[in-house]
């Protein structure tokens, strides 16, 4: 592909959570105003941005390996700018430039609005605390589609003993509700049908109103079809939010509610501030108020000092609750966190064995639950061609289950469609349109 000097090109690679992917969308929005267009190959770019994740060591190692490969690009084209953004940038700061001299700038998550400054700076480290982040509305360049992410708050105050997020994303700051509503109305005017409200802990939203009150305002926006939100902390899940899910017609019947462990002893060491019974009671309330609600969760296998008895408590929790799906990972010690310094770190092999047992059990539960949907008629928001079979369309149910089916892309993408489930699989559903 021939390079065009008049057009500035940026390549952005993203690791991590929805928050990170949305940060990349907003960096692209800022850069577009500087005259940049997005490209899919770093060799074509004038600016390369790696937006990083440090929640687990594996993601960090992958990024550092990819970053090392950019040395050749910098040697062949010294004019290319290389920027490291995201949580690893915030965590390591100056150390990245010292270890990787081909990196021009380091940009923390609270300072993504300053991505334009990296174009004229060299060896800059922009990781200062930014108290104005919630008051600053940044443009975002989203891929065309039907669903969009919308930040409602930044940072986290919970300090779970294993989690680096409070150190990389700072204290909780909530966006004003007016800004959130304006952004969502603009998205609806562009054809988006669904929004996912993002926060490290959405239940902690305090923008002058509570999170359930914000949901009620968003629910009133004409043209919006569906509302989702992530992530909720069990300790803050109150009756008012459960009522909002039950009564607001656009709020989907799905909640992601991280449990992390079924053992009260381990939950205490994690500083989660609830017991397993506290969690179970909230699940029962949710299922009573919202029949058919899908509940997904996070599980950490092999937390420091985790005994076989603690592990069995987690296995029993999975059997008792029967989640619709889980995200499970081996414990990964993170710098600055209390858990990294704890005695009783478990060997990787044991953590791996416990993780495998957790995942195998949950696969069986998920497949069983999905099979119970066979024959049912459900509403699907059609998103586009299926990633696994381009001849099919894909969409999600209100309970966030992926559904694949044959249909006409021209007339169906972006529509709410009734389909009949013909087969429940482990990670998706097959259906026919009605």
Rosetta blueprint (number, residue, H / E / L):
1 X L
2 X L
3 X L
4 X L
5 X L
6 X L
7 X L
8 X E
9 X E
10 X E
11 X E
12 X E
13 X E
14 X E
15 X L
16 X L
17 X L
18 X H
19 X H
20 X H
21 X H
22 X H
23 X H
24 X H
25 X H
26 X H
27 X H
28 X H
29 X H
30 X H
31 X H
32 X H
33 X L
34 X L
35 X L
36 X E
37 X E
38 X E
39 X L
40 X L
41 X L
42 X H
43 X H
44 X H
45 X L
46 X L
47 X E
48 X E
49 X E
50 X E
51 X E
52 X E
53 X L
54 X L
55 X L
56 X L
57 X H
58 X H
59 X H
60 X H
61 X H
62 X H
63 X H
64 X H
65 X H
66 X H
67 X H
68 X H
69 X H
70 X H
71 X H
72 X H
73 X H
74 X H
75 X H
76 X H
77 X L
78 X L
79 X L
80 X L
81 X E
82 X E
83 X E
84 X E
85 X E
86 X E
87 X H
88 X H
89 X H
90 X H
91 X H
92 X H
93 X L
94 X H
95 X H
96 X H
97 X H
98 X H
99 X H
100 X L
101 X L
102 X L
103 X L
104 X L
105 X E
106 X E
107 X E
108 X L
109 X H
110 X H
111 X H
112 X H
113 X H
114 X H
115 X H
116 X H
117 X H
118 X H
119 X H
120 X L
121 X L
122 X L
123 X L
124 X E
125 X E
126 X E
127 X L
128 X L
129 X L
130 X L
131 X L
132 X L
133 X H
134 X H
135 X H
136 X L
137 X L
138 X L
139 X L
140 X L
141 X L
142 X L
143 X L
144 X L
145 X L
146 X L
147 X E
148 X E
149 X E
150 X E
151 X E
152 X L
153 X E
154 X E
155 X L
156 X L
157 X L
158 X L
159 X L
160 X L
161 X L
162 X L
163 X L
164 X L
165 X H
166 X H
167 X H
168 X H
169 X H
170 X L
171 X L
172 X L
173 X E
174 X E
175 X L
176 X L
177 X H
178 X H
179 X H
180 X H
181 X H
182 X H
183 X H
184 X H
185 X H
186 X H
187 X H
188 X H
189 X H
190 X L
191 X L
192 X L
193 X L
194 X E
195 X E
196 X E
197 X E
198 X E
199 X L
200 X L
201 X L
202 X H
203 X H
204 X H
205 X L
206 X L
207 X L
208 X L
209 X L
210 X L
211 X H
212 X H
213 X H
214 X H
215 X H
216 X H
217 X H
218 X H
219 X H
220 X L
221 X L
222 X L
223 X L
224 X L
225 X L
226 X E
227 X E
228 X E
229 X E
230 X E
231 X L
232 X E
233 X L
234 X H
235 X H
236 X H
237 X L
238 X L
239 X H
240 X H
241 X H
242 X H
243 X H
244 X H
245 X H
246 X H
247 X H
248 X L
249 X L
250 X L
251 X E
252 X L
253 X L
254 X E
255 X E
256 X E
257 X E
258 X L
259 X L
260 X E
261 X L
262 X L
263 X L
264 X H
265 X H
266 X H
267 X H
268 X H
269 X H
270 X L
271 X L
272 X L
273 X L
274 X L
275 X L
276 X H
277 X H
278 X H
279 X H
280 X H
281 X H
282 X H
283 X H
284 X H
285 X H
286 X H
287 X H
288 X H
289 X H
290 X L
291 X L
292 X L
293 X L
294 X E
295 X E
296 X E
297 X E
298 X E
299 X E
300 X E
301 X E
302 X L
303 X L
304 X L
305 X L
306 X L
307 X L
308 X H
309 X H
310 X H
311 X H
312 X H
313 X H
314 X H
315 X H
316 X H
317 X H
318 X H
319 X H
320 X H
321 X H
322 X L
323 X L
324 X L
325 X E
326 X E
327 X E
328 X E
329 X E
330 X E
331 X L
332 X L
333 X L
334 X L
335 X L
336 X L
337 X L
338 X H
339 X H
340 X H
341 X H
342 X L
343 X L
344 X L
345 X L
346 X L
347 X L
348 X H
349 X H
350 X H
351 X H
352 X H
353 X H
354 X H
355 X H
356 X H
357 X H
358 X H
359 X H
360 X H
361 X H
362 X H
363 X H
364 X H
365 X H
366 X H
367 X H
368 X H
369 X H
370 X H
371 X H
372 X L
373 X L
374 X L
375 X L
376 X L
377 X E
378 X E
379 X E
380 X E
381 X E
382 X E
383 X E
384 X E
385 X E
386 X L
387 X L
388 X L
389 X L
390 X L
391 X L
392 X L
393 X E
394 X E
395 X E
396 X E
397 X E
398 X L
399 X L
400 X L
401 X L
402 X E
403 X E
404 X E
405 X E
406 X L
407 X L
408 X L
409 X H
410 X H
411 X H
412 X H
413 X L
414 X L
415 X L
416 X E
417 X E
418 X E
419 X E
420 X E
421 X E
422 X E
423 X E
424 X E
425 X L
426 X L
427 X L
428 X L
429 X E
430 X E
431 X E
432 X E
433 X E
434 X L
